[in-house]
Amino acid sequence: MTFLKKAATAAFAVAALAGFGWVGSAHAVSNTTVVNLSGFGDPLEGIRNEVVFGIMGRLQTFADGQFEFAQDEELPRVGPIFNSKSCGACHFQPALGGSGGFINEVRIRNNVGGGGGPLHIFGSDNVLRLGPQTGGGLTFFPTGVHATPIGCQMTHPSCSRSACQNEEATRTTFATTLNLCDPTSSGFAGGANCTAERQSTPLFGFGFVEAIADGTFDAIAAGQPAAIRGTVKRVVEFGRTRVARFGWKDDIATLRAFAGGAYLNEMGITNPDNPNELSNCALNRTQFGVLLDATDDPEDEIEDDGRADTDRFADFMRALDVPPTLQQNNSAQTGHTLFNQVGCGGCHVESITTAANPSQFVPPTTGGVAIDNVLLEVFLDNETIHPFSDFLLHDMGALGDGITSGAAGPRQMRTAPLWGIRGKSKLLHDGRAVTIPEAVSFHGGQGAAARAAFQALTAAQQQNIVDFLNTR
């Protein structure tokens, strides 16, 4: 990385801190229920404290990842089938690394393509239109105009699909007429095809989540009552079996795998851990003189420091601090008590302690470089966090997305963390709820008892719980 780029990324990170009002304190404080988003997207407190003393190395690593995370990718690198052109395009609310304000992914129940991967909404072969443009005797946009937003969206009924999108529709069995899945319905039981929409998950505090020992999740499940006991899902990543903890269906165990999978599945960019293209539909094809896809896989290469872009994404996520909390007023304090009394805390576990030795199980970079030991063994180890999640799979009844993903069945979903919930405009995996009481009302299966207890509360008591969660 050049000196100018390093300077730019460091400035980007420092500007981000200044933009969110960071002055060295760990948490924003408020005595009201007015939404306060100060501090979202900050690096870990340990990194911020280093900056106070002029130690910039870990902020630089965070900044390098932040810069790459926000950067738009272009043809022929992006695609040939993809959902977005940058990580930040889907993870921006209320700060870079957060959730999104829209649905960015669609899954199809009867996907015949294998792997259960998402439908890809955009194709490289319809990103450009019109060809060269002229005005006043001058040529501009010589390779054509970029379509808005980034091509015809194949989920739109009026989209005239490209060759890549037609191949994608066949592979996934997608049709715009498919209803959203209800895994409790008779139609679903009869094998009817359906779709599930998903919004991106916030990434705040993910370094702490990665640093939780596998045995801790087993202990959490063992301590839960049988009626709401969660399922620990294990996957094989980087040569060992690990407890999965990321993704709506607990598909991923490590941030390196999370970054590599998203780079391929969401942007269509091959990388050291995922070197094979999803499709060759645009290979060596050109449009208006632009090469749509080249034979240069993996497109994301390991650089001299032993890191590829996917490692820098993981660096950024690993160093993102937890969402800042607000001071609880009397209503919120009452709501905290009620939250546990009605049973929400059974699955939305308040406190989890990270491992004493995360360096022993967090995988190295794609180039084999060990993760910064100070970050893992000083900033992330033996820390008690408050995610309000057990990160386990639970049967959620009709709230299940209808998709089978490995050991996760169609009614099972990972418990979504509630920290930072005040920074989200849409709730639940497909954004079907916009308020906390509405989100609770959709809970079924193992969440039905807590839902009923919440709905039995007075309006004032329900507001107490909302006020409490708006301090998280």
Secondary structure, 3 states (H helix, E strand, C coil): CCHHHHHHHHHHHHHHHHHCCCCCCCCCCCCCCCCCCCCCCCECHHHHHHHHCCCCHHHHHHHHHHHHHHCCCCCCCCCCEECCCCCCCCCCECCCCCECCCCCEEEECCCCCCCCCCECCEEHHHCEECCCEEECCEEECCCCEECCCCCCCCCCCCCCCCHHHHHHHHHHCCCCCCCECCCCCHHHHCCCCCEEEECCCCCCCHHHHHCCCHHHHHHHHHHCCHHHCCECCEEEECCEEEECCECCCCCECCHHHHHHHHHHHHHCCCECCECCCCCCCCECCEECCEECECCCCCCCCCCCCCCCHHHHHHHHHHCECCCCCCCCCHHHHHHHHHHHHCCHHHCCCCCEECCCCHHHCCCCCCCCCCCCHHHHHHHCCCCEECCCCCCCEEECHHHCCCCCECCECCCEEECCCCCCHHHCCCECCCCCECCHHHHHHCCCHHHHHHHHHHHCCCHHHHHHHHHHHCCC
